[in-house]
Amino acid sequence: ALARAPSLVFDTRDRLQRDWAQRITGQPVLLQAHSIASSHGFRDAGLCGLGWSLNPLPMVAGDLAAGRLVLLDPAPFDTPLTWQVSRLLAPALTDLTRAVRQAAKSALI
């Protein structure tokens, strides 16, 4: 069923849905996927029924509570996140980098 159901991916490097499908089935799954390179567009595409996807819980909690989206699997599927800044821009982005780290510490589990 997962191989036939349309999924959503952010871009060609997005392996999240594929990795989740493999965890659920225990084998690689060739997914049919639509690319949506926008965080909010990604969520909106799911709301419109374009396909299934994994989203950050804070972004979709209201939609799940309202029944606009459904949870395919209650087990969390965590993935490491990284913050990358070019060395040339790092000095100019010091305050932003500090704010991102602070927000990540308080919002991410």
N, C-alpha and C positions, 0 to 999 in steps of 0.2 A: 504494500500500500504506500509506503514512503517513497518508493521509486516512481510511483505514478502520480502522487500528489504534488502539485507545484509548490516549490519552496522559494524563499527569498534569500538572496545573498547581497552583501553590501557591494562587493567587487570581486574580481577574479582571485584575489588572495584570501578572501573570507572562507575559512574552513570550518567555522563554528557549527553550522547546520549539518555538514557532512560528518564531523567528528561526533556530534550528538547522535545522529542516526546510526553510526557504527557502534556507539556505546549501547544503544537501545537494542539493536538487532544482533550484535556480536559479530557482524561481518560488514565489509565495505558496501555502501549503497550508492549507486549512481543516481543522483538527484536531478530532477528537472527544476531549473532555477531561473528566476527573473533577477536581474541585477538592479538594485536601487541604491545609489550612492548618496543617500541622504538619511540621517538618523530619523528625523521626523517623517520623511517620505516613506521610509522602511516600515515604520509603525503604521502609518496611514494605509499603506498597501495591504497590510495584514487586516486592518479594519474593513477594508473594501473587499476582502475575500480573494485577493490576488494570489495568496500563498501562505504557507506557514513559515514561522521563523522563531529564532530565539532572540529575546530582547532583554535589556536590563530591567529588572523588576521595578525599580523606582519609576521608570518611564511608562510602564504599562499597568501598574497596580490599580489605578482607577478604572481602566478598561476591563481588567479581570473582575474587579468587584462589581462592576455594572453589568457583567455578562456580555460585553461587546467582544471580548477575546476569551478563549478557553485555554486552560493549562493542559498541555499534552502529557506532561510527566511532572509529578510533584517534586521529584528529586532535583536539587539545584545542579546546574551545570556551570561551574565556575571556570573562568579563563583568566590567565594573567594579563594585566594591562601594563603598558609602558608609556612613559612621557618622554618624548624625544625632542631635543632642541639642538640646533646646529651650534657648534662652538662659536661661530662668528656672531650669532644673535643672542647667545646665552646672557651676556651682561645686560642687554636691553630687556630681557625677559625674566630677570631675577625675581621681581615682584610677582609676576604671573606664575612662574614656576612654584614659588612659595605658596601661593593661593591654591594652586592645583593640588599640591601635596597635602595641604591642610584640609581641603574639601574631601580628598580621597580618604584620609584618615578618619574623618567623621562620618562619611556616607557609605563607604565600602566596608564590607564585613570580611 
